Amino acid sequence: MKRIDTLYQTAYRIAFQCLRVCWFVTRPRHHGALVLICHEGALLLLRNSYHPLWSLPGGGVEPGECARAAAVREIREELGVNVAVTDLRDVAEITLPFRHRTDRVTLFAWHAAARPVLSIDNREVVDAQWFTAEEALRLRLVPHLAHYLANGRSDDGDVERDGWREGDISVRHADVESISTRAVNQAAHV
């Protein structure tokens, strides 16, 4: 089984590098959905086999799919955890350039009443661990997550409304109170 997992991991790495070449040429816009999964002051992060950065569970929004449904699907595929669409709370939309494409990420939060039992495939997802916000900020994070944990909601209310500001980071928040470094540990109470 370990050899098969290694073959899959290698295939993911090669495919990801090929995608990066395509993105360099085409400069696409990508819409993804990520979920802050919180339990007792900890945040669940994962690492994929094809790059070394820690991220949140989630992935691309497929054509005809809403971001919330994509988030639920990705949590099930990546972690083997079933979450109801109604359990997800809107947090923010973050747009920034990343690896030769413009990523718009819809960020949700799920406050798990109990720590979920995880089932990762060790092919696409190779690690999943719980961290406090302070611990997470010391890790190598994908830019969307690093930006959000470091900055959270802007106090001046001057946020991008359409979520597509070319060549710049923009954040559009769905509500007044959102999760930041100061608030991740209290996320269950938000």
N, C-alpha and C positions, 0 to 999 in steps of 0.2 A: 504494500500500500504506500509506503514511503517513497518508492521510486515513481509511482504514478503521480503522487502529490508533487514531487520535484519536477516531473515533466510538465505538469499543468502550470506550476509556478514559472518555469522557463518560458512556456508558451505565452503566459500573461505578460512577462517582461518584454518579450520580442514584439508582441502585438502592441503594447503600450508605446514602445519606441517607434514603431511604424506609424502609429496614430500621431505622435509628436511631429514627425516629418510632415504628415498631411496637414496638421494644424499650422505648421510653419508656413506652408504654401497657401492654405485657404483662409486662415485667420477666422475660424468660425465663432459663432456665439453658441454657448451651451447653457441649458437650464438644468439644474440639479436640485435635489431635495435632500437635506441633511437633518438629522435629529439629535438634539442634546438629550441623552438618556441619563436622568439623574436619579440617584437613590442615596438617601441619608448623607447628603453633602458631597457625594462623589459623582464624577462624570465618566461615562463609558467611552473610551477611545479605541480605535482599531487601526491596524496596519495591514495594508494590502501587499501582496507578493511582488507587485510590479513597481513600487517605489517606497523609499524608506521613511516617508513622512507619516505621522500619526494624523488621523482624521476622525470624523464622526461617522456613524453608520449612515448610509444613504447612497445615492447615485443619480443617474440621469433620469429625467422625466421623458417618458416615451411619447411619441405623437398620439394625440387624443387623450392623454392621461393628465389628470390634475396633479399638482405637486404633492398634495396630501396623500393621494392614493399611491404615488410613486414612493413616498417615504415609508408607508406601511409595507409595500411590496419589498423594498430594499432591506428593511429590518428583518423581514421573514427570510429573504434569500441569504443575507449575510450572517445573521445571528441565529436563525431558527426560532425567532420569537414572534408570536402573534400579538399585534397591537391593534386596537380598534381605531378607526379613523377619528372617531370622536374624542379619543384620549389625547390626541396631539394638540398642542397649544401653539398658535402662531407667535413667532418671536421676531423675525426680521427677514429682510431680503438684502443680500450683500452681492455687489457686482464689482469684479476686479479682473484685470488681465492675469492669466496664469498659464504658463507653458504654451505660449503662442495662440491662445484663444481667449475670448472674453467669457468668463463664467458668471452667470447669475445664479445664486444659490438661495433657495427659499429655506429658511431655518425654522425648525419646529422644536418644541420641547415636549418630552414625555416624562412625567414624574412617576416612576415605578413604585408601587406600594411595597413590593418585595423585590429583592434582587433577582432578576430573571436568570433562568438557567440558559446558558449560551451554547450553541452548537455551531462552531465555525468549521468551514470545509478544509482548511489548511491548504487551499489551492489559490483562491483569490484572496481570501482573508487569512492571514497567518498568525495574527495575535489580536487579542481583545482584553483590555485591562481597565480597571477603575482607578481614577486619579482625582485628587482635589484640584481646584482651579490653579492654585499655586504650583503644584507638581506639574500640571499640564503645560503651564507657560514655560517650564524649563525643558520641555521636549521639543523636538523638531516637528512642527505642526504645519499642515497645509495652510496657505495664506488666509483663506476665508476664516478658519477657526482662530488662528493667531490674532488676526485683526479684531475679531469679535470679542475674544476673551480679554485682549489688551485694552480695547476701547469701549466696548459695550455701547450703550445708547449715547448719542451726542446730546449734551444738555441744551444746546442752543436751538434745537428743533429744526435746524437747517439740514434737511436730509433730501436725498434724491427721490423724487416721486415716481419716475418711470423705471428706475432700477437699471438704466443703461447709460452710464456716463463713460464714454470711451477713454481708455488710457488712465483711468483714475479709480480709486476705491470709492464706492458709494454704499450707503446703508440706508434702507428704508425700514422703519420699525412698524410692526403691526399693532403695538400697544404702547402705553405710556411707560410701563415698567418692564424692563427686559433683563436678560441675564448677562452679567459682565464678571470680571474677576472679583469684584466686591460682592457679587450676588450669587455666583454659582453655588457656593456652599449653603446658601439659604434658598435655593431654587424650589425646594419642595414646599416652601411657604408662600411662593409667589402666586 
